[in-house]
Amino acid sequence: MTHKCRKCGKKLTDPESIKRGFGPECWYQLTGHHIDKTKRHSVPEDEEGPLPGQLSIFDYLAESDEVI
């Protein structure tokens, strides 16, 4: 474990960042995963799933009167 970010050298204060060895910004730059401080874990955007009530393009076109 280190108390400095292994990428930028800034001091780490969060226990998860210390365990990871990288601060949240550097972790995102390296992995593309955002750190959600409320959930305490990272979630890739493509794994979040659809929003409630969200239509796919095919659902929209099926409900639309227009032919594209």
N, C-alpha and C positions, 0 to 999 in steps of 0.2 A: 504494500500500500504506500501511496505517496500523497503528500499534502500539497504538491504543486502539479499543475496540469503538464502532462508529458508532451503536449503540442506547443502551448504558448508560454508555459512557465508561471502563469498566474496562480495565486494561492487558492486552494480548494477548501471550502468550508462545509459543503453538504456531504453527509456520510456516503450517499450513493456515488457522488462524483469522486470522492476519495477512493472508494472501492474500485470504481471504473478506471481511475487514473486520468480522466479527462473532464473538463468543465462542460456544461451543456452546449455552448456555442461550438466548441471544438469537436464535441461528440457528433453534433449535427453535420459539421463539415466533413467529418471522416465517414459517417455511416448514412447520412440522409435521414436519420430518425430524430424526430423532435422529442424532447424530454418534457412530458406533461407533469408539472410539479404537483398537481392535485392527485394524479393516479400513481405517481412515483414509478412509472415505467414508460418506455417509449412505444409508440404505436405507429407503424408506417401508415401513411395516408391511404394507400390502396387496400388495406385490410380493415378499414373502419366499416365498410358496408354502406348500403344506400341509406339515405335519410328517410324517415317516416313520411309516406305520401309521395315520395319521389317517383316520377314516371321515367321509364326508359324511353329512348327515341322511338322504339317500335310501338309502345303503348300510346305515345303522343300521336303518332301518325295514324294509328287505328282509330283514335277518337276524333281526329281532325277531319273536317269536310273537304279540305283542300287536298288535291293530288299534286305531289311534288315531282 
